[in-house]
Amino acid sequence: MPKTSKIFEELLKNYFNNYYATHPSDATYVGLKSGEGKMNSVSFSSLNRQQKKRKDALLKLDKIPPSNLSNEQNLDRLAFSSRLLRECEDFERKKHALHPKGIDEVLEFLLQELQRSETEPKRAAKNIRSLLKESQRYLKQAAKLIDKPERVWLNIMISSFKASDSFFEALKTFLRNNGNEQKDNSLINLCKKACKGYYENILKKPLANPGSFAIGSEILERRIRDELGLDYTVGQVEAIALSEIDRVGNQLKKEFTKLKKHNSSKSIVEVARSQWKPKGDLLDLYKKTNDKIIQKFKAADAITFPKGDSLKITLVPDFMAHVIPMAAYSPPGPFDKRQRGYFWVNDLGSKKKNKDEKLAELQQHFGLELTCAHEAYPGHHLQFITANSHPRKWRRVFDNHAIFYEGWTLWCEQMSVDLGIIKSPELKLQQLHDALWRCHRIIVDLRLQTKAYSYNQAVKHMQKHLGFTKARAEADVNWYTMSPAVPMSYWLGKLENARLYKKLVEGRNWPLKKFNNWLLSFGTLPQSWIEKYGLE
């Protein structure tokens, strides 16, 4: 291996080996056993030390000439730099002093072990007991970090805390069935007490100024360039969004004109939704639908399916219900021996007593064929499973480029319609209506993060242009505040896939299967990087 290549490989290896050795929670998340049962240190000194390591790594990276690296190494170089820059920015703008996420993180650490319990209950029980003990120290440190909580994020913390009791009851039941140790109830009660202490501590602190979540135009533009891989200014991204809103809106008009109905596309979908009265259990319905989507995509021979993976379709835990509207996906860690993903379904109807209310909640899942294609196969699950098998070890941890993983899911929705896998005219309208929603996401994401919109203006935008209820609009915008440049990545990523499709399938006569497999073969990286370093 040439000297420069060796220096680069050593930089990656040393940084990540050290990172996962000192961040056990992150090590567990990516599937490394070394971190199990432990939580990160989140003291000021530990955060400062990691910031120094990031800056040192960036300095070393700047001394490596890209021209001396292979194409695959250059892809890792871009991803590594992007990650370091984002983390440096978040530290420098003191996001850790604004975001009271301690309770959410503790619950997520414990949930990860409950997921493990399906196949390794003894190992999971041991880790849960250790995490319950560790959580007391962790939450004390995490509370000290918060100076002035951001008010939107504070409300999310409040919702998580209030919904946590049922989760702790599930932990009690699990531990009772797996060892039933004398200390179990005490450990759970101490963890609950620590959560309550954190909650009460944060509530006493003065609030940050409204809109403190916003990263500003300069940082947003850098992220558009270095995380999305797009050479666009903030203004150009907004221009694209407005143009796409017009284009998709016109497509919607054409589609419902074909149906020879005078209603709006939204009302046509609503009528179809109200007439949709499936029988049986919601989870079973998702499982059967997912199986049908898999069979149809395999018959279309549009993509290679992975081997040895598994997907569990299951209900959302109560403490997550307020942040998952209908469905969501959690991938396995890149180094997990068992590659099992989780497809979460939020069955809000199960909490309703009235028959009509139960039906109304069930009908919110109308269009679940598109949801399955998006979350499971060939969407998130297939994509992340494929990325987790990449031969370059550290490529697998560069999984935060939403322009690829969300752009891919919208591409899957489009293929579902184009390949005739989903044939319902109403669902075609649903897909276009959802596309319009993703176009508006670009506007709201951009304006929120540049402070052109206040939180309330963003909520009203979703209500006015998409007909969202206030509750649904708030749930969407809550997430936008925490994930700058991610909401815009859905549709921008879809456009990138369409651009490459035109170049390679239409321009070079690539078969669709070759195109899809090629896209997926580089991991979870921006399409423009793949185009630059992945085309011969």
C-alpha positions in Angstrom: 0.0 0.0 0.0 1.4 3.4 -0.9 2.6 5.6 2.0 -0.2 8.2 1.7 -2.9 5.5 1.6 -1.4 3.9 4.6 -1.4 7.2 6.5 -5.1 7.7 5.7 -6.1 4.2 6.7 -4.2 4.7 10.0 -6.0 8.0 10.7 -9.4 6.4 10.2 -8.5 3.3 12.3 -6.9 5.3 15.2 -9.8 7.8 15.3 -12.6 5.3 15.4 -10.9 2.7 17.6 -10.3 5.5 20.1 -13.8 6.9 19.7 -15.6 3.7 20.3 -13.3 2.8 23.2 -14.2 6.1 25.0 -17.9 6.1 23.8 -19.4 2.8 24.9 -23.0 3.8 24.0 -21.9 4.5 20.5 -19.9 1.3 20.3 -23.0 -0.7 21.3 -25.1 1.2 18.8 -22.9 0.1 15.9 -22.8 -3.5 17.2 -19.5 -3.7 19.1 -19.7 -5.8 22.2 -17.0 -3.7 24.0 -19.5 -1.0 25.0 -22.4 -3.2 26.3 -23.9 -2.3 29.6 -22.1 1.1 29.7 -23.0 4.7 29.0 -20.9 7.5 27.6 -19.3 10.1 29.9 -21.1 13.4 29.1 -19.1 15.6 31.5 -17.8 19.0 30.2 -14.2 17.7 30.3 -15.1 14.6 28.2 -16.9 16.7 25.6 -13.9 19.1 25.4 -11.5 16.2 25.0 -13.5 14.8 22.1 -13.7 18.3 20.4 -9.9 18.5 20.5 -9.6 15.0 18.9 -12.0 16.1 16.1 -9.9 19.2 15.4 -6.7 17.2 15.4 -8.2 14.7 13.0 -9.3 17.5 10.6 -5.8 19.0 10.7 -4.2 15.6 9.8 -6.8 15.1 7.1 -5.9 18.4 5.5 -2.3 17.3 5.1 -3.2 14.2 3.0 -3.3 14.9 -0.7 -6.6 13.5 -2.2 -4.8 12.9 -5.5 -2.8 10.1 -3.8 -5.8 8.3 -2.5 -7.9 5.6 -4.3 -11.5 6.4 -5.3 -12.9 4.4 -2.4 -10.5 6.2 0.0 -11.7 9.6 -1.3 -15.3 8.6 -0.6 -14.3 7.9 3.0 -12.3 11.1 3.2 -15.3 13.2 2.2 -17.6 11.3 4.7 -15.1 11.5 7.5 -14.6 15.3 7.0 -18.3 15.9 6.8 -18.9 14.1 10.1 -16.1 15.9 11.9 -17.2 19.3 10.7 -20.8 18.8 11.7 -19.8 17.6 15.2 -17.4 20.5 15.6 -20.2 23.0 14.6 -22.7 21.5 17.0 -20.2 21.7 19.8 -19.2 25.3 19.0 -22.8 26.5 18.9 -23.3 24.7 22.2 -26.1 22.4 21.1 -25.3 20.2 24.2 -26.4 23.1 26.4 -29.7 23.5 24.6 -30.9 20.0 24.0 -32.3 18.1 27.0 -32.2 14.7 25.5 -30.9 12.7 28.5 -34.2 10.8 29.2 -34.7 9.9 25.6 -31.2 8.6 25.3 -31.5 6.4 28.4 -34.8 5.0 27.1 -33.3 4.3 23.7 -30.2 2.5 25.2 -32.5 0.3 27.2 -34.8 -0.3 24.2 -31.8 -1.5 22.2 -31.2 -4.2 24.7 -34.9 -5.2 24.8 -34.6 -5.7 21.1 -31.6 -8.0 21.6 -33.6 -10.0 24.2 -35.6 -11.8 21.5 -32.5 -14.0 20.6 -30.2 -13.4 23.6 -32.3 -12.8 26.7 -29.6 -13.5 29.3 -27.1 -11.2 27.6 -29.8 -8.5 27.3 -30.9 -8.9 30.9 -27.3 -8.5 32.1 -26.8 -5.3 30.0 -30.1 -3.8 31.1 -29.3 -4.2 34.8 -25.9 -2.5 34.2 -27.5 0.3 32.2 -30.1 0.9 34.9 -27.3 1.4 37.3 -25.2 3.6 34.9 -28.2 5.8 34.1 -28.1 7.5 37.5 -24.5 8.9 36.8 -25.3 9.6 33.2 -28.4 11.7 33.9 -26.6 13.7 36.6 -23.9 14.6 34.1 -26.4 15.3 31.3 -28.4 17.7 33.5 -25.3 19.7 34.2 -24.7 20.3 30.5 -28.0 22.1 30.0 -27.8 25.9 30.4 -31.0 27.1 28.8 -33.2 24.4 27.2 -34.5 25.1 23.7 -38.3 25.4 24.2 -39.3 23.0 21.4 -36.9 20.4 22.6 -38.0 20.9 26.2 -41.6 20.0 25.2 -40.3 16.8 23.5 -38.5 15.9 26.8 -41.7 16.4 28.7 -43.6 14.1 26.4 -41.0 11.4 26.7 -40.9 11.6 30.5 -44.7 11.4 30.8 -44.8 8.3 28.5 -42.0 6.4 30.2 -43.9 4.5 32.9 -45.3 1.8 30.5 -41.7 1.2 29.3 -40.4 0.7 32.8 -43.2 -1.7 33.4 -42.1 -3.7 30.3 -38.6 -3.7 31.7 -39.9 -5.1 35.1 -41.7 -7.9 33.3 -38.7 -8.8 31.2 -36.3 -8.9 34.2 -38.8 -10.9 36.2 -38.8 -13.5 33.5 -35.0 -13.4 33.1 -33.3 -14.0 36.4 -35.8 -12.2 38.7 -32.9 -10.8 40.8 -33.7 -9.2 44.2 -32.2 -5.9 43.1 -34.3 -5.5 39.9 -37.1 -3.4 41.3 -34.6 -1.2 43.2 -32.6 -0.6 40.0 -35.7 0.3 38.0 -37.0 2.6 40.7 -33.6 4.3 41.0 -33.5 4.8 37.2 -37.1 6.3 37.3 -36.0 8.5 40.2 -33.0 9.7 38.1 -35.3 10.5 35.2 -37.6 12.4 37.4 -34.6 14.3 38.9 -33.4 15.2 35.4 -36.9 16.3 34.4 -37.4 18.5 37.4 -33.8 20.0 37.1 -34.4 20.9 33.5 -37.8 22.5 34.2 -36.2 24.9 36.6 -33.8 26.3 34.1 -34.5 29.5 32.1 -35.6 29.0 28.5 -33.3 29.7 25.5 -34.5 32.4 23.1 -37.2 31.3 20.6 -35.6 29.7 17.5 -32.4 28.8 19.2 -32.5 25.5 17.4 -31.6 27.3 14.1 -28.1 26.8 12.7 -28.2 29.8 10.4 -27.6 30.3 6.7 -23.8 29.9 6.7 -23.7 26.5 8.4 -26.8 25.3 6.5 -25.1 26.1 3.2 -22.0 24.3 4.3 -24.1 21.2 5.2 -25.8 21.3 1.8 -22.4 21.2 0.2 -20.5 18.8 2.5 -23.3 16.5 3.7 -25.7 16.5 0.8 -23.0 16.8 -1.8 -24.8 19.6 -3.6 -23.1 22.8 -5.0 -26.2 24.9 -4.3 -26.7 28.1 -2.3 -29.5 28.3 0.2 -31.4 30.6 -2.3 -30.9 28.0 -5.1 -32.3 25.2 -2.9 -35.4 27.3 -2.2 -35.8 28.0 -5.9 -35.6 24.3 -6.6 -38.3 23.7 -4.0 -40.7 26.3 -5.4 -40.2 24.9 -8.9 -40.8 21.3 -7.8 -44.0 22.4 -5.9 -45.4 23.7 -9.1 -44.3 20.7 -11.1 -45.7 18.1 -8.7 -48.8 20.1 -8.2 -49.5 20.0 -11.9 -48.9 16.3 -12.0 -51.5 15.9 -9.2 -54.0 17.9 -11.3 -53.4 15.7 -14.3 -53.8 12.5 -12.3 -57.1 13.4 -10.7 -58.4 14.7 -14.1 -57.7 11.1 -15.5 -60.1 9.8 -12.8 -62.8 12.1 -14.2 -63.6 13.5 -10.9 -64.0 17.1 -10.0 -62.8 16.8 -6.4 -59.3 17.8 -5.4 -56.6 15.0 -5.2 -56.7 15.3 -1.5 -60.4 14.7 -1.2 -60.2 11.7 -3.6 -57.6 10.2 -1.4 -59.7 11.0 1.7 -62.8 9.3 0.2 -60.7 6.2 -0.6 -59.3 6.3 2.9 -62.8 6.4 4.4 -63.9 3.5 2.3 -60.9 1.4 3.4 -62.0 -1.0 6.1 -59.6 -3.8 6.3 -60.3 -6.8 8.6 -58.0 -8.2 11.2 -55.0 -7.1 13.2 -53.0 -4.0 12.0 -49.6 -5.7 12.5 -50.8 -8.8 10.5 -51.9 -6.5 7.7 -48.5 -4.8 7.6 -46.7 -8.2 7.5 -48.9 -9.6 4.7 -48.5 -6.4 2.7 -44.8 -6.4 3.2 -44.6 -10.0 1.9 -46.6 -9.0 -1.2 -44.3 -6.0 -2.0 -41.2 -8.3 -1.7 -42.7 -10.9 -4.0 -43.6 -8.2 -6.6 -40.2 -6.5 -6.5 -38.5 -9.9 -6.9 -40.7 -10.7 -9.8 -39.8 -7.4 -11.4 -36.1 -8.2 -11.0 -35.4 -4.6 -10.3 -32.8 -5.1 -7.5 -30.7 -7.7 -5.7 -32.1 -8.7 -2.3 -29.7 -9.4 0.5 -29.3 -12.8 2.2 -29.2 -13.6 5.8 -31.0 -10.5 7.1 -34.3 -10.4 9.0 -37.0 -7.8 9.7 -39.3 -7.6 12.7 -42.5 -5.7 12.2 -43.7 -4.6 15.7 -45.6 -2.0 17.6 -44.0 1.3 18.7 -43.3 1.5 22.5 -45.4 4.1 24.2 -42.5 6.4 25.0 -41.8 6.7 21.2 -45.4 7.1 20.1 -45.4 10.9 20.2 -42.5 11.1 17.7 -43.6 8.4 15.2 -46.8 9.4 13.4 -47.5 6.1 11.6 -44.4 4.0 11.0 -40.6 4.2 11.2 -37.5 2.0 10.8 -34.5 1.2 13.1 -31.5 -0.5 11.4 -29.2 -3.0 13.0 -25.7 -1.7 13.9 -23.2 -2.0 11.0 -21.1 -4.6 13.1 -24.1 -6.5 14.6 -23.6 -10.2 13.9 -27.3 -10.6 13.4 -28.6 -8.1 10.8 -32.2 -7.6 12.1 -34.0 -4.4 11.5 -37.2 -3.1 13.2 -40.2 -1.8 11.4 -42.2 0.2 13.9 -46.0 0.5 13.5 -47.9 3.1 15.6 -51.3 1.5 16.3 -53.0 4.5 17.9 -56.4 2.8 17.5 -55.4 0.2 20.2 -55.8 3.0 22.7 -59.3 4.0 21.6 -62.4 2.5 23.1 -65.0 3.8 20.7 -65.4 1.7 17.6 -65.6 4.7 15.2 -62.5 6.2 16.7 -60.6 2.9 16.3 -61.6 2.7 12.6 -60.6 6.4 12.1 -57.1 5.6 13.5 -56.8 2.4 11.4 -57.7 4.4 8.3 -54.7 6.7 8.9 -52.6 3.7 7.7 -54.3 3.8 4.2 -51.5 3.6 1.7 -49.5 1.2 3.8 -48.2 -0.4 0.5 -46.2 2.7 0.0 -45.1 2.7 3.7 -43.8 -0.9 3.3 -41.9 -0.1 0.2 -40.4 3.0 2.0 -39.5 1.5 5.4 -38.8 -2.2 4.6 -38.2 -3.7 1.1 -36.7 -2.3 -1.1 -36.5 0.9 1.1 -34.6 1.6 4.4 -34.2 -2.0 5.5 -32.7 -3.3 2.3 -30.5 -0.2 1.8 -29.0 -0.3 5.3 -28.5 -4.0 5.3 -26.6 -3.7 2.0 -24.5 -0.7 3.4 -23.7 -2.8 6.5 -22.0 -5.4 4.4 -19.6 -2.9 2.7 -16.0 -4.3 2.6 -14.5 -1.1 3.9 -15.0 -1.3 7.6 -15.4 2.4 8.5 -17.6 3.1 5.4 -20.4 1.3 7.4 -20.4 4.0 10.1 -20.9 6.9 7.7 -24.6 6.4 7.7 -25.9 10.0 8.3 -26.3 11.2 4.7 -30.0 11.5 4.5 -29.8 12.7 0.9 -29.0 9.0 0.0 -31.0 7.0 2.5 -34.2 9.1 2.3 -33.7 9.8 -1.4 -33.5 6.1 -1.9 -36.8 5.5 -0.1 -38.7 8.0 -2.3 -37.1 6.3 -5.3 -38.5 3.0 -4.1 -42.0 4.6 -3.8 -41.6 5.9 -7.4 -40.5 2.5 -8.6 -43.5 0.9 -6.9 -45.8 3.0 -9.1 -43.7 2.9 -12.3 -43.3 -0.9 -12.2 -47.0 -1.5 -11.6 -46.3 -3.0 -8.1 -48.8 -0.5 -6.7 -51.7 0.0 -9.2 -54.4 1.7 -7.3 -55.2 5.1 -8.9 -55.9 6.5 -5.4 -52.5 5.3 -4.2 -50.8 7.0 -7.1 -52.5 10.2 -6.0 -51.4 9.4 -2.4 -47.8 9.0 -3.7 -47.9 12.4 -5.5 -49.6 14.1 -2.5 -46.8 12.7 -0.3 -44.3 14.0 -2.9 -45.8 17.5 -2.6 -45.3 17.2 1.2 -41.6 16.4 0.7 -41.2 19.4 -1.6 -42.7 21.7 1.1 -40.4 20.1 3.6 -37.5 21.7 1.8 -39.1 25.2 2.2 -39.9 24.7 5.9 -36.5 23.1 6.8 -34.6 25.9 5.0 -36.7 28.7 6.4 -36.7 27.3 10.0 -32.9 26.9 10.0 -32.2 30.3 8.6 -34.8 32.0 10.9 -36.9 33.1 8.0 -39.7 31.2 9.8 -40.5 31.0 13.5 -41.7 27.7 14.9 -45.4 28.8 14.6 -44.9 30.0 11.1 -43.5 26.6 10.1 -46.5 24.9 11.7 -49.0 27.2 9.9 -47.2 26.5 6.5 -47.8 22.8 6.9 -51.4 23.4 7.8 -52.1 25.8 5.0 -50.3 24.1 2.1 -50.8 20.4 3.1 -54.0 20.4 5.1 -52.2 19.0 8.2 -53.9 19.2 11.5 -52.1 21.3 14.0 -51.0 18.3 16.0 -49.5 16.5 12.9 -47.8 19.7 11.7 -46.3 20.2 15.2 -45.0 16.6 15.3 -43.4 17.2 11.9 -41.8 20.5 12.7 -40.6 19.2 16.1 -38.4 16.8 14.2 -37.3 19.4 11.7 -35.9 21.6 14.5 -33.5 18.7 15.6 -32.4 17.6 12.1 -31.2 20.5 10.0 -30.9 19.7 6.2 -32.4 16.2 6.8 -36.1 17.1 5.9 -34.9 18.7 2.6 -32.9 15.7 1.8 -35.9 13.5 1.0 -36.9 15.2 -2.2 -33.4 16.5 -3.1 -32.2 12.9 -2.9 -35.0 11.7 -5.1 -34.1 14.3 -7.7 -30.4 13.2 -7.5 -31.5 9.6 -8.2 -33.7 10.7 -11.1 -30.8 12.7 -12.5 -28.5 9.7 -12.4 -31.2 7.4 -13.8 -31.5 9.7 -16.8 -27.7 9.7 -17.3 -27.1 6.0 -16.9 -30.3 4.1 -17.7 -31.7 6.4 -20.4 -28.3 7.7 -21.5 -26.1 4.6 -21.3 -28.8 1.9 -21.5 -28.1 0.4 -18.1 -30.7 -2.1 -16.9 -32.7 -0.9 -13.9 -31.3 -3.6 -11.7 -27.7 -2.7 -12.6 -28.4 0.9 -11.8 -30.1 0.2 -8.4 -27.3 -2.3 -7.4 -24.6 0.2 -8.4 -26.2 3.0 -6.3 -26.4 0.8 -3.3 -22.9 -0.6 -3.6 -21.2 2.4 -2.1 -22.9 2.6 1.3 -24.9 5.6 2.5 -23.1 8.5 0.7 -24.3 11.4 -1.4 -25.1 10.6 -5.0 -22.8 13.3 -6.4 -19.8 11.7 -4.6 -20.7 8.3 -6.0 -21.0 9.7 -9.5 -17.6 11.4 -9.2 -15.6 8.4 -7.7 -17.8 5.4 -8.6 -18.2 5.8 -12.4 -15.3 4.5 -14.6 
